[in-house]
Amino acid sequence: MHLPKVGKKVRPPRMMHIRFPLGKTFGLAGDRETQRSILEDLLNFALEGETESIVELPYRWKRP
Protein backbone atom coordinates (compact mmCIF):
# COMPACT_ATOMS: atom_id res chain seq x y z
CA MET A 1 0.00 0.00 0.00
CA HIS A 2 1.35 3.40 -0.95
CA LEU A 3 0.53 5.74 1.93
CA PRO A 4 0.49 9.04 -0.04
CA LYS A 5 -2.32 7.58 -2.19
CA VAL A 6 -4.25 6.74 0.96
CA GLY A 7 -3.59 10.26 2.28
CA LYS A 8 -5.03 11.80 -0.88
CA LYS A 9 -8.24 9.83 -0.37
CA VAL A 10 -8.50 10.43 3.38
CA ARG A 11 -7.30 14.08 3.14
CA PRO A 12 -5.74 14.56 6.58
CA PRO A 13 -4.94 18.15 7.64
CA ARG A 14 -1.26 17.30 7.17
CA MET A 15 0.78 14.17 6.59
CA MET A 16 4.48 13.40 6.29
CA HIS A 17 5.62 10.39 4.33
CA ILE A 18 9.02 8.74 4.48
CA ARG A 19 10.08 5.82 2.28
CA PHE A 20 11.11 3.53 5.10
CA PRO A 21 9.56 0.17 6.00
CA LEU A 22 6.59 0.37 8.35
CA GLY A 23 7.80 0.31 11.92
CA LYS A 24 11.16 1.85 10.96
CA THR A 25 9.93 5.44 10.71
CA PHE A 26 13.05 6.94 12.23
CA GLY A 27 15.55 4.63 10.54
CA LEU A 28 17.87 2.00 11.90
CA ALA A 29 18.38 1.54 15.62
CA GLY A 30 21.43 3.48 16.73
CA ASP A 31 21.53 5.78 13.67
CA ARG A 32 21.28 8.93 15.76
CA GLU A 33 22.20 11.31 12.94
CA THR A 34 19.34 10.18 10.67
CA GLN A 35 16.92 9.93 13.59
CA ARG A 36 17.69 13.48 14.69
CA SER A 37 17.33 14.85 11.15
CA ILE A 38 13.95 13.19 10.71
CA LEU A 39 12.75 14.44 14.08
CA GLU A 40 13.90 17.99 13.27
CA ASP A 41 12.05 17.86 9.94
CA LEU A 42 8.92 16.60 11.69
CA LEU A 43 9.02 19.34 14.33
CA ASN A 44 9.71 22.08 11.77
CA PHE A 45 6.79 20.84 9.68
CA ALA A 46 4.47 20.92 12.71
CA LEU A 47 5.67 24.28 14.04
CA GLU A 48 5.65 26.10 10.71
CA GLY A 49 1.96 25.32 10.24
CA GLU A 50 2.63 23.82 6.82
CA THR A 51 -0.51 23.98 4.68
CA GLU A 52 0.40 21.23 2.21
CA SER A 53 -1.50 18.15 3.24
CA ILE A 54 1.14 15.59 2.16
CA VAL A 55 4.89 16.12 2.31
CA GLU A 56 7.36 13.42 1.35
CA LEU A 57 10.66 13.53 3.18
CA PRO A 58 13.78 13.06 1.03
CA TYR A 59 15.21 10.16 3.04
CA ARG A 60 15.60 6.73 1.40
CA TRP A 61 15.97 3.39 3.15
CA LYS A 62 19.42 1.82 2.92
CA ARG A 63 19.63 -1.86 3.67
CA PRO A 64 21.91 -2.62 6.60
N, CA, C and O atoms as a Tripos MOL2 file, in Angstrom:
@<TRIPOS>MOLECULE
protein
  256   255    64     0     0
PROTEIN
NO_CHARGES

@<TRIPOS>ATOM
      1 N           0.8410   -1.1720    0.0000 N.3       1 MET1
      2 CA          0.0000    0.0000    0.0000 C.3       1 MET1
      3 C           0.8900    1.2410    0.0000 C.2       1 MET1
      4 O           1.8380    1.3340    0.7790 O.2       1 MET1
      5 N           0.5840    2.1650   -0.8560 N.am      2 HIS2
      6 CA          1.3540    3.3960   -0.9540 C.3       2 HIS2
      7 C           0.6390    4.4730   -0.1360 C.2       2 HIS2
      8 O          -0.4260    4.9440   -0.5350 O.2       2 HIS2
      9 N           1.2080    4.8610    0.9910 N.am      3 LEU3
     10 CA          0.5320    5.7450    1.9300 C.3       3 LEU3
     11 C           0.1600    7.1130    1.3760 C.2       3 LEU3
     12 O          -0.8980    7.6180    1.7550 O.2       3 LEU3
     13 N           0.9450    7.7600    0.5060 N.am      4 PRO4
     14 CA          0.4880    9.0400   -0.0390 C.3       4 PRO4
     15 C          -0.8350    8.9050   -0.8120 C.2       4 PRO4
     16 O          -1.6580    9.8200   -0.7850 O.2       4 PRO4
     17 N          -1.0420    7.7830   -1.4920 N.am      5 LYS5
     18 CA         -2.3210    7.5840   -2.1890 C.3       5 LYS5
     19 C          -3.4630    7.5070   -1.1910 C.2       5 LYS5
     20 O          -4.5380    8.0600   -1.4270 O.2       5 LYS5
     21 N          -3.2370    6.8250   -0.0840 N.am      6 VAL6
     22 CA         -4.2510    6.7440    0.9630 C.3       6 VAL6
     23 C          -4.5060    8.1440    1.5270 C.2       6 VAL6
     24 O          -5.6570    8.5240    1.7450 O.2       6 VAL6
     25 N          -3.4570    8.8980    1.7590 N.am      7 GLY7
     26 CA         -3.5930   10.2560    2.2820 C.3       7 GLY7
     27 C          -4.4060   11.1480    1.3730 C.2       7 GLY7
     28 O          -5.1840   11.9730    1.8520 O.2       7 GLY7
     29 N          -4.2400   10.9980    0.0550 N.am      8 LYS8
     30 CA         -5.0260   11.8050   -0.8820 C.3       8 LYS8
     31 C          -6.5040   11.4760   -0.7850 C.2       8 LYS8
     32 O          -7.3460   12.3570   -0.9560 O.2       8 LYS8
     33 N          -6.8300   10.2170   -0.5140 N.am      9 LYS9
     34 CA         -8.2350    9.8260   -0.3740 C.3       9 LYS9
     35 C          -8.8090   10.2690    0.9640 C.2       9 LYS9
     36 O          -9.9430   10.7430    1.0290 O.2       9 LYS9
     37 N          -8.0290   10.1170    2.0360 N.am     10 VAL10
     38 CA         -8.4960   10.4330    3.3850 C.3      10 VAL10
     39 C          -8.4570   11.9460    3.6470 C.2      10 VAL10
     40 O          -9.2860   12.4740    4.3880 O.2      10 VAL10
     41 N          -7.4820   12.6390    3.0300 N.am     11 ARG11
     42 CA         -7.2960   14.0810    3.1400 C.3      11 ARG11
     43 C          -7.0910   14.5540    4.5790 C.2      11 ARG11
     44 O          -7.8870   15.3400    5.0930 O.2      11 ARG11
     45 N          -6.0250   14.0800    5.2310 N.am     12 PRO12
     46 CA         -5.7430   14.5620    6.5840 C.3      12 PRO12
     47 C          -5.3040   16.0270    6.5360 C.2      12 PRO12
     48 O          -4.9000   16.5030    5.4750 O.2      12 PRO12
     49 N          -5.3720   16.7510    7.6500 N.am     13 PRO13
     50 CA         -4.9420   18.1470    7.6420 C.3      13 PRO13
     51 C          -3.4770   18.2950    7.2340 C.2      13 PRO13
     52 O          -3.1030   19.2680    6.5780 O.2      13 PRO13
     53 N          -2.6640   17.3390    7.6210 N.am     14 ARG14
     54 CA         -1.2630   17.3000    7.1700 C.3      14 ARG14
     55 C          -0.7330   15.8900    7.3800 C.2      14 ARG14
     56 O          -1.1720   15.1650    8.2720 O.2      14 ARG14
     57 N           0.2220   15.5240    6.5340 N.am     15 MET15
     58 CA          0.7810   14.1740    6.5890 C.3      15 MET15
     59 C           2.2120   14.2170    6.0710 C.2      15 MET15
     60 O           2.4920   14.8430    5.0490 O.2      15 MET15
     61 N           3.1100   13.5530    6.7790 N.am     16 MET16
     62 CA          4.4770   13.4030    6.2930 C.3      16 MET16
     63 C           4.6790   11.9460    5.9160 C.2      16 MET16
     64 O           4.2300   11.0380    6.6150 O.2      16 MET16
     65 N           5.3570   11.7410    4.8050 N.am     17 HIS17
     66 CA          5.6210   10.3870    4.3300 C.3      17 HIS17
     67 C           7.1260   10.2150    4.1900 C.2      17 HIS17
     68 O           7.8280   11.1040    3.7090 O.2      17 HIS17
     69 N           7.5970    9.0740    4.6120 N.am     18 ILE18
     70 CA          9.0160    8.7440    4.4760 C.3      18 ILE18
     71 C           9.1000    7.3350    3.9040 C.2      18 ILE18
     72 O           8.3640    6.4480    4.3360 O.2      18 ILE18
     73 N           9.9790    7.1220    2.9490 N.am     19 ARG19
     74 CA         10.0800    5.8190    2.2800 C.3      19 ARG19
     75 C          10.9510    4.8520    3.0670 C.2      19 ARG19
     76 O          12.0100    4.4210    2.6110 O.2      19 ARG19
     77 N          10.4830    4.5300    4.2430 N.am     20 PHE20
     78 CA         11.1070    3.5330    5.0960 C.3      20 PHE20
     79 C          10.0770    2.4430    5.3480 C.2      20 PHE20
     80 O           8.8770    2.6980    5.2410 O.2      20 PHE20
     81 N          10.5160    1.2360    5.6790 N.am     21 PRO21
     82 CA          9.5610    0.1740    6.0040 C.3      21 PRO21
     83 C           8.6980    0.5690    7.2060 C.2      21 PRO21
     84 O           9.1540    1.2750    8.1060 O.2      21 PRO21
     85 N           7.4580    0.1080    7.2070 N.am     22 LEU22
     86 CA          6.5890    0.3690    8.3460 C.3      22 LEU22
     87 C           7.2570   -0.1310    9.6170 C.2      22 LEU22
     88 O           7.8350   -1.2170    9.6430 O.2      22 LEU22
     89 N           7.1720    0.6650   10.6580 N.am     23 GLY23
     90 CA          7.8020    0.3100   11.9210 C.3      23 GLY23
     91 C           9.2350    0.8080   12.0390 C.2      23 GLY23
     92 O           9.8340    0.7200   13.1110 O.2      23 GLY23
     93 N           9.7870    1.3270   10.9550 N.am     24 LYS24
     94 CA         11.1640    1.8480   10.9650 C.3      24 LYS24
     95 C          11.1610    3.3420   10.6170 C.2      24 LYS24
     96 O          12.0640    3.8260    9.9340 O.2      24 LYS24
     97 N          10.1560    4.0570   11.0860 N.am     25 THR25
     98 CA          9.9280    5.4450   10.7070 C.3      25 THR25
     99 C          11.1280    6.3510   10.9130 C.2      25 THR25
    100 O          11.3490    7.2800   10.1360 O.2      25 THR25
    101 N          11.8980    6.0870   11.9480 N.am     26 PHE26
    102 CA         13.0490    6.9420   12.2260 C.3      26 PHE26
    103 C          14.3700    6.3110   11.8110 C.2      26 PHE26
    104 O          15.4310    6.7960   12.2060 O.2      26 PHE26
    105 N          14.3290    5.2450   11.0270 N.am     27 GLY27
    106 CA         15.5520    4.6300   10.5370 C.3      27 GLY27
    107 C          16.0450    3.4890   11.4080 C.2      27 GLY27
    108 O          15.3200    2.9690   12.2560 O.2      27 GLY27
    109 N          17.2700    3.1210   11.1830 N.am     28 LEU28
    110 CA         17.8700    1.9990   11.9030 C.3      28 LEU28
    111 C          18.1530    2.3420   13.3600 C.2      28 LEU28
    112 O          18.4660    3.4850   13.6900 O.2      28 LEU28
    113 N          18.0420    1.3580   14.2110 N.am     29 ALA29
    114 CA         18.3770    1.5390   15.6200 C.3      29 ALA29
    115 C          19.8320    1.9800   15.7320 C.2      29 ALA29
    116 O          20.7170    1.3970   15.1060 O.2      29 ALA29
    117 N          20.0680    3.0020   16.5240 N.am     30 GLY30
    118 CA         21.4260    3.4800   16.7330 C.3      30 GLY30
    119 C          21.9030    4.5120   15.7260 C.2      30 GLY30
    120 O          22.9850    5.0720   15.8980 O.2      30 GLY30
    121 N          21.1360    4.7800   14.6850 N.am     31 ASP31
    122 CA         21.5320    5.7780   13.6740 C.3      31 ASP31
    123 C          21.0350    7.1490   14.1360 C.2      31 ASP31
    124 O          20.0560    7.6820   13.6120 O.2      31 ASP31
    125 N          21.7180    7.6940   15.1090 N.am     32 ARG32
    126 CA         21.2780    8.9300   15.7610 C.3      32 ARG32
    127 C          21.2380   10.1160   14.8030 C.2      32 ARG32
    128 O          20.3650   10.9750   14.9270 O.2      32 ARG32
    129 N          22.1490   10.1760   13.8660 N.am     33 GLU33
    130 CA         22.1980   11.3120   12.9430 C.3      33 GLU33
    131 C          20.9220   11.3650   12.0910 C.2      33 GLU33
    132 O          20.2810   12.4110   11.9860 O.2      33 GLU33
    133 N          20.5630   10.2340   11.4880 N.am     34 THR34
    134 CA         19.3430   10.1850   10.6720 C.3      34 THR34
    135 C          18.1050   10.4060   11.5310 C.2      34 THR34
    136 O          17.1980   11.1400   11.1360 O.2      34 THR34
    137 N          18.0620    9.7790   12.6970 N.am     35 GLN35
    138 CA         16.9150    9.9310   13.5880 C.3      35 GLN35
    139 C          16.7110   11.3900   13.9810 C.2      35 GLN35
    140 O          15.5840   11.8870   13.9910 O.2      35 GLN35
    141 N          17.7880   12.0590   14.2980 N.am     36 ARG36
    142 CA         17.6950   13.4760   14.6910 C.3      36 ARG36
    143 C          17.2250   14.3350   13.5180 C.2      36 ARG36
    144 O          16.3950   15.2260   13.7020 O.2      36 ARG36
    145 N          17.7360   14.0830   12.3280 N.am     37 SER37
    146 CA         17.3320   14.8460   11.1450 C.3      37 SER37
    147 C          15.8420   14.6800   10.8620 C.2      37 SER37
    148 O          15.1450   15.6520   10.5690 O.2      37 SER37
    149 N          15.3640   13.4530   10.9500 N.am     38 ILE38
    150 CA         13.9460   13.1910   10.7060 C.3      38 ILE38
    151 C          13.0900   13.8890   11.7630 C.2      38 ILE38
    152 O          12.0720   14.4980   11.4360 O.2      38 ILE38
    153 N          13.4960   13.8020   13.0060 N.am     39 LEU39
    154 CA         12.7510   14.4410   14.0840 C.3      39 LEU39
    155 C          12.7240   15.9600   13.9000 C.2      39 LEU39
    156 O          11.6850   16.5880   14.1020 O.2      39 LEU39
    157 N          13.8520   16.5480   13.5210 N.am     40 GLU40
    158 CA         13.8960   17.9950   13.2720 C.3      40 GLU40
    159 C          12.9630   18.3800   12.1250 C.2      40 GLU40
    160 O          12.2570   19.3840   12.2140 O.2      40 GLU40
    161 N          12.9530   17.5910   11.0540 N.am     41 ASP41
    162 CA         12.0460   17.8610    9.9360 C.3      41 ASP41
    163 C          10.5930   17.7870   10.3830 C.2      41 ASP41
    164 O           9.7770   18.6310   10.0120 O.2      41 ASP41
    165 N          10.2780   16.7760   11.1780 N.am     42 LEU42
    166 CA          8.9180   16.6050   11.6910 C.3      42 LEU42
    167 C           8.5020   17.8020   12.5450 C.2      42 LEU42
    168 O           7.4110   18.3410   12.3630 O.2      42 LEU42
    169 N           9.3520   18.2150   13.4620 N.am     43 LEU43
    170 CA          9.0190   19.3430   14.3320 C.3      43 LEU43
    171 C           8.8960   20.6450   13.5440 C.2      43 LEU43
    172 O           7.9830   21.4320   13.7910 O.2      43 LEU43
    173 N           9.8040   20.8780   12.6030 N.am     44 ASN44
    174 CA          9.7080   22.0810   11.7720 C.3      44 ASN44
    175 C           8.4090   22.1010   10.9740 C.2      44 ASN44
    176 O           7.7670   23.1440   10.8540 O.2      44 ASN44
    177 N           8.0290   20.9680   10.4390 N.am     45 PHE45
    178 CA          6.7930   20.8350    9.6780 C.3      45 PHE45
    179 C           5.5940   21.1870   10.5640 C.2      45 PHE45
    180 O           4.6990   21.9170   10.1390 O.2      45 PHE45
    181 N           5.5780   20.6700   11.7850 N.am     46 ALA46
    182 CA          4.4670   20.9150   12.7050 C.3      46 ALA46
    183 C           4.4490   22.3730   13.1790 C.2      46 ALA46
    184 O           3.3830   22.9820   13.2570 O.2      46 ALA46
    185 N           5.6070   22.9270   13.4900 N.am     47 LEU47
    186 CA          5.6730   24.2760   14.0360 C.3      47 LEU47
    187 C           5.4550   25.3710   12.9980 C.2      47 LEU47
    188 O           4.9690   26.4520   13.3290 O.2      47 LEU47
    189 N           5.8070   25.0980   11.7540 N.am     48 GLU48
    190 CA          5.6470   26.1040   10.7090 C.3      48 GLU48
    191 C           4.2100   26.2050   10.2180 C.2      48 GLU48
    192 O           3.8790   27.1020    9.4430 O.2      48 GLU48
    193 N           3.3550   25.2890   10.6650 N.am     49 GLY49
    194 CA          1.9590   25.3240   10.2350 C.3      49 GLY49
    195 C           1.8270   25.0850    8.7400 C.2      49 GLY49
    196 O           1.0150   25.7180    8.0640 O.2      49 GLY49
    197 N           2.6210   24.1790    8.2430 N.am     50 GLU50
    198 CA          2.6260   23.8230    6.8210 C.3      50 GLU50
    199 C           1.1990   23.5700    6.3350 C.2      50 GLU50
    200 O           0.4280   22.8710    6.9920 O.2      50 GLU50
    201 N           0.8550   24.1400    5.1890 N.am     51 THR51
    202 CA         -0.5050   23.9790    4.6750 C.3      51 THR51
    203 C          -0.6390   22.8440    3.6650 C.2      51 THR51
    204 O          -1.7490   22.3880    3.3900 O.2      51 THR51
    205 N           0.4680   22.3900    3.1180 N.am     52 GLU52
    206 CA          0.3980   21.2320    2.2130 C.3      52 GLU52
    207 C          -0.0640   20.0310    3.0060 C.2      52 GLU52
    208 O           0.4140   19.7980    4.1160 O.2      52 GLU52
    209 N          -0.9810   19.2690    2.4550 N.am     53 SER53
    210 CA         -1.5030   18.1540    3.2410 C.3      53 SER53
    211 C          -0.5430   16.9630    3.2730 C.2      53 SER53
    212 O          -0.4940   16.2480    4.2750 O.2      53 SER53
    213 N           0.2220   16.7330    2.1960 N.am     54 ILE54
    214 CA          1.1400   15.5870    2.1650 C.3      54 ILE54
    215 C           2.5280   16.0570    1.7490 C.2      54 ILE54
    216 O           2.7070   16.6510    0.6860 O.2      54 ILE54
    217 N           3.4950   15.7830    2.5960 N.am     55 VAL55
    218 CA          4.8920   16.1240    2.3060 C.3      55 VAL55
    219 C           5.6970   14.8450    2.3700 C.2      55 VAL55
    220 O           5.5980   14.0910    3.3380 O.2      55 VAL55
    221 N           6.4990   14.5960    1.3350 N.am     56 GLU56
    222 CA          7.3590   13.4190    1.3450 C.3      56 GLU56
    223 C           8.7680   13.8450    1.7200 C.2      56 GLU56
    224 O           9.3570   14.7160    1.0800 O.2      56 GLU56
    225 N           9.3010   13.2210    2.7610 N.am     57 LEU57
    226 CA         10.6580   13.5280    3.1800 C.3      57 LEU57
    227 C          11.6570   12.8990    2.2140 C.2      57 LEU57
    228 O          11.3690   11.8580    1.6230 O.2      57 LEU57
    229 N          12.8230   13.5120    2.0440 N.am     58 PRO58
    230 CA         13.7830   13.0640    1.0320 C.3      58 PRO58
    231 C          14.6140   11.8360    1.4170 C.2      58 PRO58
    232 O          15.4570   11.4000    0.6330 O.2      58 PRO58
    233 N          14.3980   11.2850    2.5810 N.am     59 TYR59
    234 CA         15.2140   10.1570    3.0400 C.3      59 TYR59
    235 C          14.8480    8.8800    2.3000 C.2      59 TYR59
    236 O          13.6840    8.6730    1.9540 O.2      59 TYR59
    237 N          15.8310    8.0250    2.0560 N.am     60 ARG60
    238 CA         15.6010    6.7340    1.4040 C.3      60 ARG60
    239 C          16.2120    5.6340    2.2540 C.2      60 ARG60
    240 O          17.3020    5.7990    2.8020 O.2      60 ARG60
    241 N          15.5280    4.5340    2.3630 N.am     61 TRP61
    242 CA         15.9720    3.3950    3.1520 C.3      61 TRP61
    243 C          17.2040    2.7610    2.5330 C.2      61 TRP61
    244 O          17.2420    2.4990    1.3300 O.2      61 TRP61
    245 N          18.2000    2.5180    3.3510 N.am     62 LYS62
    246 CA         19.4160    1.8160    2.9160 C.3      62 LYS62
    247 C          19.4650    0.5100    3.6860 C.2      62 LYS62
    248 O          19.4030    0.5040    4.9160 O.2      62 LYS62
    249 N          19.5730   -0.5670    2.9850 N.am     63 ARG63
    250 CA         19.6340   -1.8610    3.6660 C.3      63 ARG63
    251 C          20.8910   -1.9750    4.5110 C.2      63 ARG63
    252 O          21.9800   -1.6060    4.0730 O.2      63 ARG63
    253 N          20.7340   -2.4870    5.7220 N.am     64 PRO64
    254 CA         21.9080   -2.6190    6.6040 C.3      64 PRO64
    255 C          22.8510   -3.7020    6.1220 C.2      64 PRO64
    256 O          23.8840   -3.9440    6.7460 O.2      64 PRO64
@<TRIPOS>BOND
     1     1     2 1
     2     2     3 1
     3     3     4 2
     4     3     5 am
     5     5     6 1
     6     6     7 1
     7     7     8 2
     8     7     9 am
     9     9    10 1
    10    10    11 1
    11    11    12 2
    12    11    13 am
    13    13    14 1
    14    14    15 1
    15    15    16 2
    16    15    17 am
    17    17    18 1
    18    18    19 1
    19    19    20 2
    20    19    21 am
    21    21    22 1
    22    22    23 1
    23    23    24 2
    24    23    25 am
    25    25    26 1
    26    26    27 1
    27    27    28 2
    28    27    29 am
    29    29    30 1
    30    30    31 1
    31    31    32 2
    32    31    33 am
    33    33    34 1
    34    34    35 1
    35    35    36 2
    36    35    37 am
    37    37    38 1
    38    38    39 1
    39    39    40 2
    40    39    41 am
    41    41    42 1
    42    42    43 1
    43    43    44 2
    44    43    45 am
    45    45    46 1
    46    46    47 1
    47    47    48 2
    48    47    49 am
    49    49    50 1
    50    50    51 1
    51    51    52 2
    52    51    53 am
    53    53    54 1
    54    54    55 1
    55    55    56 2
    56    55    57 am
    57    57    58 1
    58    58    59 1
    59    59    60 2
    60    59    61 am
    61    61    62 1
    62    62    63 1
    63    63    64 2
    64    63    65 am
    65    65    66 1
    66    66    67 1
    67    67    68 2
    68    67    69 am
    69    69    70 1
    70    70    71 1
    71    71    72 2
    72    71    73 am
    73    73    74 1
    74    74    75 1
    75    75    76 2
    76    75    77 am
    77    77    78 1
    78    78    79 1
    79    79    80 2
    80    79    81 am
    81    81    82 1
    82    82    83 1
    83    83    84 2
    84    83    85 am
    85    85    86 1
    86    86    87 1
    87    87    88 2
    88    87    89 am
    89    89    90 1
    90    90    91 1
    91    91    92 2
    92    91    93 am
    93    93    94 1
    94    94    95 1
    95    95    96 2
    96    95    97 am
    97    97    98 1
    98    98    99 1
    99    99   100 2
   100    99   101 am
   101   101   102 1
   102   102   103 1
   103   103   104 2
   104   103   105 am
   105   105   106 1
   106   106   107 1
   107   107   108 2
   108   107   109 am
   109   109   110 1
   110   110   111 1
   111   111   112 2
   112   111   113 am
   113   113   114 1
   114   114   115 1
   115   115   116 2
   116   115   117 am
   117   117   118 1
   118   118   119 1
   119   119   120 2
   120   119   121 am
   121   121   122 1
   122   122   123 1
   123   123   124 2
   124   123   125 am
   125   125   126 1
   126   126   127 1
   127   127   128 2
   128   127   129 am
   129   129   130 1
   130   130   131 1
   131   131   132 2
   132   131   133 am
   133   133   134 1
   134   134   135 1
   135   135   136 2
   136   135   137 am
   137   137   138 1
   138   138   139 1
   139   139   140 2
   140   139   141 am
   141   141   142 1
   142   142   143 1
   143   143   144 2
   144   143   145 am
   145   145   146 1
   146   146   147 1
   147   147   148 2
   148   147   149 am
   149   149   150 1
   150   150   151 1
   151   151   152 2
   152   151   153 am
   153   153   154 1
   154   154   155 1
   155   155   156 2
   156   155   157 am
   157   157   158 1
   158   158   159 1
   159   159   160 2
   160   159   161 am
   161   161   162 1
   162   162   163 1
   163   163   164 2
   164   163   165 am
   165   165   166 1
   166   166   167 1
   167   167   168 2
   168   167   169 am
   169   169   170 1
   170   170   171 1
   171   171   172 2
   172   171   173 am
   173   173   174 1
   174   174   175 1
   175   175   176 2
   176   175   177 am
   177   177   178 1
   178   178   179 1
   179   179   180 2
   180   179   181 am
   181   181   182 1
   182   182   183 1
   183   183   184 2
   184   183   185 am
   185   185   186 1
   186   186   187 1
   187   187   188 2
   188   187   189 am
   189   189   190 1
   190   190   191 1
   191   191   192 2
   192   191   193 am
   193   193   194 1
   194   194   195 1
   195   195   196 2
   196   195   197 am
   197   197   198 1
   198   198   199 1
   199   199   200 2
   200   199   201 am
   201   201   202 1
   202   202   203 1
   203   203   204 2
   204   203   205 am
   205   205   206 1
   206   206   207 1
   207   207   208 2
   208   207   209 am
   209   209   210 1
   210   210   211 1
   211   211   212 2
   212   211   213 am
   213   213   214 1
   214   214   215 1
   215   215   216 2
   216   215   217 am
   217   217   218 1
   218   218   219 1
   219   219   220 2
   220   219   221 am
   221   221   222 1
   222   222   223 1
   223   223   224 2
   224   223   225 am
   225   225   226 1
   226   226   227 1
   227   227   228 2
   228   227   229 am
   229   229   230 1
   230   230   231 1
   231   231   232 2
   232   231   233 am
   233   233   234 1
   234   234   235 1
   235   235   236 2
   236   235   237 am
   237   237   238 1
   238   238   239 1
   239   239   240 2
   240   239   241 am
   241   241   242 1
   242   242   243 1
   243   243   244 2
   244   243   245 am
   245   245   246 1
   246   246   247 1
   247   247   248 2
   248   247   249 am
   249   249   250 1
   250   250   251 1
   251   251   252 2
   252   251   253 am
   253   253   254 1
   254   254   255 1
   255   255   256 2
@<TRIPOS>SUBSTRUCTURE
     1 MET1         2 RESIDUE 1 A MET
     2 HIS2         6 RESIDUE 1 A HIS
     3 LEU3        10 RESIDUE 1 A LEU
     4 PRO4        14 RESIDUE 1 A PRO
     5 LYS5        18 RESIDUE 1 A LYS
     6 VAL6        22 RESIDUE 1 A VAL
     7 GLY7        26 RESIDUE 1 A GLY
     8 LYS8        30 RESIDUE 1 A LYS
     9 LYS9        34 RESIDUE 1 A LYS
    10 VAL10       38 RESIDUE 1 A VAL
    11 ARG11       42 RESIDUE 1 A ARG
    12 PRO12       46 RESIDUE 1 A PRO
    13 PRO13       50 RESIDUE 1 A PRO
    14 ARG14       54 RESIDUE 1 A ARG
    15 MET15       58 RESIDUE 1 A MET
    16 MET16       62 RESIDUE 1 A MET
    17 HIS17       66 RESIDUE 1 A HIS
    18 ILE18       70 RESIDUE 1 A ILE
    19 ARG19       74 RESIDUE 1 A ARG
    20 PHE20       78 RESIDUE 1 A PHE
    21 PRO21       82 RESIDUE 1 A PRO
    22 LEU22       86 RESIDUE 1 A LEU
    23 GLY23       90 RESIDUE 1 A GLY
    24 LYS24       94 RESIDUE 1 A LYS
    25 THR25       98 RESIDUE 1 A THR
    26 PHE26      102 RESIDUE 1 A PHE
    27 GLY27      106 RESIDUE 1 A GLY
    28 LEU28      110 RESIDUE 1 A LEU
    29 ALA29      114 RESIDUE 1 A ALA
    30 GLY30      118 RESIDUE 1 A GLY
    31 ASP31      122 RESIDUE 1 A ASP
    32 ARG32      126 RESIDUE 1 A ARG
    33 GLU33      130 RESIDUE 1 A GLU
    34 THR34      134 RESIDUE 1 A THR
    35 GLN35      138 RESIDUE 1 A GLN
    36 ARG36      142 RESIDUE 1 A ARG
    37 SER37      146 RESIDUE 1 A SER
    38 ILE38      150 RESIDUE 1 A ILE
    39 LEU39      154 RESIDUE 1 A LEU
    40 GLU40      158 RESIDUE 1 A GLU
    41 ASP41      162 RESIDUE 1 A ASP
    42 LEU42      166 RESIDUE 1 A LEU
    43 LEU43      170 RESIDUE 1 A LEU
    44 ASN44      174 RESIDUE 1 A ASN
    45 PHE45      178 RESIDUE 1 A PHE
    46 ALA46      182 RESIDUE 1 A ALA
    47 LEU47      186 RESIDUE 1 A LEU
    48 GLU48      190 RESIDUE 1 A GLU
    49 GLY49      194 RESIDUE 1 A GLY
    50 GLU50      198 RESIDUE 1 A GLU
    51 THR51      202 RESIDUE 1 A THR
    52 GLU52      206 RESIDUE 1 A GLU
    53 SER53      210 RESIDUE 1 A SER
    54 ILE54      214 RESIDUE 1 A ILE
    55 VAL55      218 RESIDUE 1 A VAL
    56 GLU56      222 RESIDUE 1 A GLU
    57 LEU57      226 RESIDUE 1 A LEU
    58 PRO58      230 RESIDUE 1 A PRO
    59 TYR59      234 RESIDUE 1 A TYR
    60 ARG60      238 RESIDUE 1 A ARG
    61 TRP61      242 RESIDUE 1 A TRP
    62 LYS62      246 RESIDUE 1 A LYS
    63 ARG63      250 RESIDUE 1 A ARG
    64 PRO64      254 RESIDUE 1 A PRO
